[in-house]
Amino acid sequence: MSELSEPWFAYDFAILQLVPRVHRGECYNVGVILYAPTSKYLAGRFLEQDQALETCARRHEVDAHMVARYLQVFERIIEGTHDGGPIAKLPLSERFHWLTAPRSDILQPSAIHPGRCRDLEGCVEELFAQFVL
C-alpha cells in the first residue's frame, strides 16, 4: 500500500503525570494513553520502574514501587485483563474516559488532545518519546 493510500486514524490522547506535591504545582510526565474509537484501539505506554522513575520518586519522597504498581493497573485496564478489576471489563471508550478523568491523586492525566496518524502503534511510541522520555 503506498503512502498516499494508507488511511489516517483519528485519535485522542492524554499524558499521564506524576504529581508528587499538588500544592507546588510540579508534575513529571510518566506515560501516554491513546484511544482511536473508529479503530477500536486503546493503548498506553508508561515508564517502568527504572532509574528515571526511581530518581524522581526519591527526590520527592514518593514510593517508586507504589507508582509502578499504579502504572501496572493502568496497563491492565487498558489491556482489559481479568486482573484489571471491574474498570477493565468496561468498553474501550469507557476505560479511556475513566483513565483520563480528572482526579486528585499522585497520578493525574493531562487534558485530552486530538491527533491523527497512519500507524497507531508507532504513534503511541512517538508520543511517549516526545512527551515522556
Backbone torsions as a table, in degrees:
resi	resn	phi	psi	omega
1	MET	NA	130.1	-178.0
2	SER	-76.0	161.8	-178.6
3	GLU	-56.4	-38.9	-176.4
4	LEU	-74.0	-26.3	-177.2
5	SER	-94.9	-6.5	177.4
6	GLU	-68.9	138.7	-177.2
7	PRO	-73.7	154.8	172.2
8	TRP	-95.2	144.4	177.3
9	PHE	-116.6	125.3	174.9
10	ALA	-83.6	142.4	-179.8
11	TYR	-148.1	165.1	170.3
12	ASP	-121.1	147.0	177.3
13	PHE	-144.7	157.8	174.9
14	ALA	-136.7	152.4	176.7
15	ILE	-98.7	131.7	177.5
16	LEU	-91.6	128.3	-174.0
17	GLN	-118.4	139.2	171.2
18	LEU	-87.0	122.3	-178.4
19	VAL	-119.2	89.3	-174.8
20	PRO	-70.5	-32.9	-179.1
21	ARG	-138.8	95.7	-176.0
22	VAL	-56.4	-40.5	-176.3
23	HIS	-65.8	-19.1	178.6
24	ARG	-94.2	-10.0	177.1
25	GLY	72.9	16.6	180.0
26	GLU	-88.9	141.1	173.9
27	CYS	-148.7	153.1	-178.8
28	TYR	-131.8	126.6	-179.1
29	ASN	-69.9	126.7	-177.8
30	VAL	-123.6	-2.9	178.9
31	GLY	-178.6	172.9	175.3
32	VAL	-134.2	148.2	176.3
33	ILE	-126.9	128.4	-176.5
34	LEU	-125.1	136.9	179.3
35	TYR	-134.2	125.6	176.1
36	ALA	-118.5	97.7	-172.0
37	PRO	-62.3	-41.3	-177.7
38	THR	-69.3	-22.1	178.2
39	SER	-96.8	-2.0	-175.8
40	LYS	50.5	54.4	-174.6
41	TYR	-126.7	125.7	175.3
42	LEU	-133.8	126.0	-178.7
43	ALA	-148.4	160.0	176.5
44	GLY	-148.3	157.0	176.5
45	ARG	-139.0	128.6	-174.2
46	PHE	-132.5	155.1	172.3
47	LEU	-60.7	143.6	173.6
48	GLU	-93.1	172.8	-179.3
49	GLN	-73.7	68.3	-177.9
50	ASP	-105.8	-167.7	-175.6
51	GLN	-62.8	-38.4	-178.1
52	ALA	-64.4	-45.8	179.0
53	LEU	-67.2	-41.4	178.1
54	GLU	-60.9	-44.4	-179.0
55	THR	-63.4	-46.0	179.2
56	CYS	-61.9	-44.5	-179.0
57	ALA	-64.4	-42.4	-179.4
58	ARG	-64.5	-42.7	-177.6
59	ARG	-63.7	-31.7	-175.8
60	HIS	-112.1	15.8	177.2
61	GLU	53.5	48.9	176.6
62	VAL	-112.7	142.3	179.2
63	ASP	-75.0	106.1	-177.5
64	ALA	-62.4	-34.4	179.1
65	HIS	-66.4	-38.3	177.9
66	MET	-64.8	-45.3	179.4
67	VAL	-61.4	-42.9	178.5
68	ALA	-61.3	-39.4	177.9
69	ARG	-65.4	-41.9	176.6
70	TYR	-58.8	-45.6	-179.5
71	LEU	-63.4	-36.1	176.7
72	GLN	-64.4	-38.2	177.5
73	VAL	-65.5	-41.4	176.2
74	PHE	-57.2	-44.2	179.0
75	GLU	-61.4	-43.0	-179.2
76	ARG	-65.7	-37.2	177.5
77	ILE	-66.1	-44.7	178.8
78	ILE	-59.5	-44.9	-178.0
79	GLU	-74.4	-17.6	-179.5
80	GLY	73.2	28.7	-178.5
81	THR	-75.7	156.6	-178.1
82	HIS	-57.8	-38.8	-178.3
83	ASP	-82.0	11.0	176.0
84	GLY	-87.3	0.1	178.4
85	GLY	81.5	-172.8	-175.5
86	PRO	-64.7	-30.3	179.5
87	ILE	-65.0	-35.7	-179.2
88	ALA	-66.4	-16.2	180.0
89	LYS	-87.7	-9.4	-178.6
90	LEU	-73.3	162.1	173.7
91	PRO	-61.0	159.4	-176.5
92	LEU	-52.9	-46.2	-176.6
93	SER	-61.6	-40.6	-179.9
94	GLU	-70.5	-36.2	175.7
95	ARG	-63.1	-44.5	179.7
96	PHE	-60.6	-46.1	-177.9
97	HIS	-68.4	-33.4	175.6
98	TRP	-66.7	-44.2	-178.8
99	LEU	-65.8	-30.5	-175.5
100	THR	-104.0	6.8	177.9
101	ALA	-69.5	140.5	177.2
102	PRO	-57.5	141.5	179.6
103	ARG	-150.8	157.8	173.8
104	SER	-101.9	89.0	-176.5
105	ASP	-151.2	174.1	178.8
106	ILE	-70.4	-24.8	173.9
107	LEU	-110.8	121.8	-177.8
108	GLN	-131.8	139.3	177.4
109	PRO	-82.7	152.7	172.1
110	SER	-76.4	-177.0	169.4
111	ALA	-63.4	158.4	177.8
112	ILE	-84.9	134.5	-179.0
113	HIS	-119.4	143.1	177.2
114	PRO	-90.5	161.6	174.8
115	GLY	-166.6	178.6	173.6
116	ARG	-150.4	150.0	-177.7
117	CYS	-156.1	173.9	177.6
118	ARG	-101.2	-18.6	-176.7
119	ASP	-134.8	103.9	-174.7
120	LEU	-65.4	-43.4	179.6
121	GLU	-63.0	-43.6	177.4
122	GLY	-64.5	-34.0	-179.9
123	CYS	-65.2	-41.1	177.8
124	VAL	-58.5	-44.9	179.9
125	GLU	-65.3	-40.0	179.0
126	GLU	-64.8	-44.5	178.6
127	LEU	-63.1	-41.0	177.7
128	PHE	-61.2	-45.9	179.8
129	ALA	-64.3	-39.9	-176.9
130	GLN	-71.7	-42.5	-170.6
131	PHE	-103.0	-19.5	-174.3
132	VAL	-113.0	-47.7	-175.2
133	LEU	-74.0	NA	NA
